[in-house]
């Protein structure tokens, strides 16, 4: 039996996968909305196309989570990468052919299929592999560093994608994205192995799905601290998806030149830089509070205030500063949120429950994107950002309810490094009392 890789090598593989995935995606992040509008879609149709992407996520999130928990995380990753490469090329062809909206909707659903093979599987692979390799640090640190890596990739890809679109056309970045995804199939095939997790192939696909779903329900919505955190996702992740893409045309309007694609790319690059800053300081901010949910609340409330301010200001440079703040706070929330959730979920159901978290975020995106896109058609992007802030505020009570369960995972800290990440422990009932730590405060 080959020796287990070191925790450093596991993290290195994870960062390489993060780098490749984000670089591929970021080539089109700065111009995606402009690409759809250039294809002849209205704001309503463009954001409805994005909503059909999230419909695909809704349809396939749990089935692909079950694939990751039964066939393996590596198999799920490779399937997702191939699917995204093919559907990205199809997106480019729709643009070339000036296809009708129904075709965009169909391919967007298939893009959602590819994405769902990633969600849950990669994070579940990381946490299980780190545990098997004897990692004794905090998950916040690993996830924070991954944000720095993804931020650097997004910075490079979004600026380059905007520049390439400016000097060629809006379709070329999509072809580059497909090429990077194909390269990542080779990289993952060489570096990624399922560690600390043994896929259970003893049951047939239908029975295995039923078994995993029952256990995932128990450890997901059936587990109070997880449940309330999951129910916050539609109002944060769902709105965040709209805001990210609405910022492109909104900032171009404030700039005064709707064809300044490089500015759109730089705006996406700004968010990547903010992500790097947030990922770097997230472990530091976490140490200021005894509860992980305090950090999540800080990020959520600040993001609400920023979205409201973005809807009101008309100065481009002030808006740029607000976008940077929004990106930093989102990045601070991300590693803490993910670490908290991973510490609440047993290994065998980890990928499926994490996929369910993504599913609920996608459900919010499916519901809110067309409505917010329509509000932008009627009242402008500023009005839609005001509405986005109001919708995001609904997440705050759910985070407070998760905090009220007093699960020990809410106070897990780097000082607890000797404690393993979540194993197959029974779900908490909300009566557990967190360990008090000297010098900690909220």
ZIKA-V165015 format. One line per field, one symbol per residue. phi: phi as a letter, one per 30 degrees, with the letter a starting at -180 (. if undefined). psi: psi as a letter, one per 40 degrees, with the letter a starting at -180 (. if undefined). A space follows every 50 residues. Layout:
phi->???
psi->???
This chain:
phi->.dddddeddeddddddddedddddddecddbedddddddjddeedddddd ddeddddddcededddeddcckddddddddddddddddddeddddddhdd edddddddddddeddddddidddddddddddddidbccdedddddddddd ddddedddddddddddccadddedddedddddddddddddccbdbibcec cdcdddddddddddddddccddceddedddddeeccdddedddedddedd dddddjbdcdddddddddddddddddddddcedddeddbdcddddddedd dddedddddddcdbcedddddddddedddddddeddeddddddccdedcd ddddddddedddddddddddddddddddcjdddddddddddddddeeddd dddddhdeddcdbddceddddecdddddcjcdcdddbeidac
psi->hiiiiidddddddddddddddddddededeedddddddeeiidddddddd dddddddddeddddddddeddiddddddddddddddddddddddddefii ddddddddddddddddddhdddddddddddddefheaidddddddddddd ddddddddddddddddeciedddddddddddddddddddddhihhehhhh ediiddddddddddddddecdehdddddddedddecdddddddddddcdd dddddeheegddddddddddddddddddddedddddeeidhddddddddd ddddddddddediehdddddddddddddddddddddddddddeehidded ddddddddddddddddddddddddddddeidddddddddddddddddddd dddeefhdddehidefdehiihafiiiieeeihihihheii.
